[in-house]
C-alpha cells in the first residue's frame, strides 16, 4: 500500500539515524522500538481491533476524555478512514525494520566523511543530506 510506504520510509529514516548515534539512549530506545516487529500480525490485529472498538475501545475513550471526539467513531468500519487507519497500524509494526536498515547503513559511513564535511564548512543539515541520507 502506498500510504504504508509513505509512513514507513521517512519515519524509519529519522528513527534509524537517531538510533545510530553513540549516545546512551540508543540501545534502550532501539530495543523498545523494535518490539512491534516481534509480535505476530494476528496478535497486532486483535489488539488494535480492541483499541479501536467503537463501544469500549481505548482510542475513543481517550479522545472523548480529551474532548476531541464523541466516543463512538467506527475506525475500521468507516470507509473514509479505515484504509488510512490500517496503513498506520501496518506502518507501526514495520517502521522498526526500516529503521534497522537505515541504522545499519548510517553506521557503515566512515567517520572521516563527517570530518571532511565539517572541514569543508557543511552544517548539520547539509551533512545529513549529503552524507547520511541515501542517494
C-alpha positions in Angstrom: 0.0 0.0 0.0 1.2 3.4 -0.9 0.4 5.0 2.5 2.4 2.4 4.3 5.4 3.2 2.2 4.9 7.0 2.8 4.7 6.5 6.5 7.4 3.8 6.9 10.3 5.2 5.0 10.6 8.8 6.3 9.9 7.7 9.9 12.2 4.7 9.6 15.0 7.1 8.3 14.6 9.5 11.2 14.5 6.8 13.8 17.4 4.9 12.2 19.6 8.0 12.1 18.6 8.9 15.6 19.4 5.4 17.0 22.7 5.1 15.0 24.5 7.6 17.2 26.8 6.7 20.1 24.5 8.1 22.8 23.4 6.1 25.8 19.8 6.2 24.9 20.4 4.4 21.6 20.3 0.8 22.9 17.3 1.3 25.1 15.3 3.2 22.6 16.2 0.7 19.8 15.2 -2.3 21.9 11.9 -0.7 22.9 11.1 0.5 19.4 11.9 -2.9 17.8 9.2 -4.7 19.9 6.3 -4.3 17.5 8.2 -6.2 14.8 8.5 -9.2 17.2 4.7 -9.7 17.5 2.7 -11.7 15.0 0.3 -9.8 12.7 -2.7 -11.7 14.1 -1.8 -10.6 17.7 -1.4 -7.0 16.5 -4.7 -7.1 14.5 -6.6 -8.4 17.5 -5.0 -5.9 19.9 -5.7 -2.9 17.6 -9.3 -4.1 17.0 -9.9 -3.9 20.7 -8.2 -0.5 20.9 -10.2 0.9 18.0 -13.5 -0.7 19.1 -16.3 2.0 18.8 -18.1 1.0 22.0 -15.4 0.2 24.6 -12.1 0.9 22.8 -9.2 2.8 24.3 -8.9 5.2 21.4 -12.5 6.5 21.6 -12.3 6.8 25.4 -9.0 8.7 25.2 -10.3 11.1 22.5 -13.6 11.6 24.5 -11.6 12.4 27.6 -9.6 15.0 25.7 -12.8 16.5 24.3 -11.9 15.7 20.7 -14.5 13.1 19.7 -17.9 11.9 20.6 -16.6 8.5 21.7 -18.4 6.3 19.1 -16.2 6.6 16.0 -16.1 3.4 14.0 -12.4 3.5 13.0 -12.4 0.2 11.0 -16.0 0.4 9.7 -15.9 3.9 8.2 -14.8 3.6 4.6 -13.3 7.1 4.5 -10.7 6.4 7.3 -10.4 2.6 7.5 -7.7 2.3 4.9 -5.6 5.0 6.5 -6.0 3.5 10.0 -4.9 0.1 8.7 -1.9 1.7 6.9 -0.9 3.4 10.2 -1.2 0.1 12.1 0.9 -1.8 9.5 3.4 1.1 9.5 3.6 1.0 13.3 4.6 -2.7 13.0 7.2 -2.4 10.2 8.8 1.0 10.8 11.4 -0.7 13.1 12.5 -2.9 10.2 13.1 0.1 8.0 14.8 1.9 10.9 17.1 -1.1 11.4 18.1 -1.0 7.7 18.8 2.8 7.8 20.6 2.5 11.1 23.0 -0.2 9.8 23.6 1.9 6.7 24.4 5.0 8.7 26.8 3.1 11.0 28.8 2.0 7.9 29.6 5.6 6.9 33.2 6.3 7.8 33.9 8.9 10.5 36.4 10.6 8.1 33.5 11.6 5.8 31.8 13.6 8.6 35.2 15.2 9.5 35.7 16.2 5.8 32.2 17.7 5.7 32.9 19.7 8.8 36.3 21.0 7.4 34.5 21.9 4.1 32.1 24.0 6.2 29.0 21.9 5.8 26.4 22.4 8.5 24.4 19.6 10.2 21.6 19.7 7.7 23.9 19.7 4.6 25.9 16.9 6.3 22.8 14.9 6.8 21.5 15.2 3.2 25.0 14.8 1.6 26.5 12.1 3.6 23.9 10.3 5.8 20.7 10.2 3.7 20.6 7.6 1.0 21.0 8.9 -2.5 
